[in-house]
Amino acid sequence: PRIRRAPIPPDSLLLVRGETGSSAVTQRQAERFLRRYPGWGRYGLSAFSTRGEAEIDDLSAAQLQSFPRLGLFRGADLESAGSEVVPTFRTPHVTIAFTGDLDARLLDCSHD
């Protein structure tokens, strides 16, 4: 994937796209990312970096309106659980990159 040079602020919140209520759907999204970028060697989930409620509301209304639920994670919590948060594609998009079991990565993190 295209990786941006600008780092993600450590106080960012991540609004994870793909909270459909089904872990199987989330797993398929992560596997699709690995197939699309096999040279990277990691699973990935799309997310958006935000800095507050107003940005979350904007993303929810514009880009994430088709999802029944949204998961809000802190970047530091994801990284402490062994995932890497990578600034990819256009701002504010990020990829939650990881190896191993998806459910363990996300369920072990505190989130709303």
Number of C-alpha atoms within 10 A of each C-alpha: 13 9 12 15 9 9 9 18 11 10 13 16 24 27 27 21 21 23 16 15 12 9 13 12 13 19 18 13 17 22 17 15 21 19 14 12 14 11 9 13 13 18 26 27 23 20 24 25 27 24 13 12 10 10 16 20 12 13 17 17 11 10 11 19 13 12 13 10 15 18 15 20 20 19 24 17 16 23 16 12 17 18 22 19 23 22 23 20 13 11 13 15 18 25 24 25 24 21 14 11 10 20 12 11 19 18 11 13 18 12 15 9
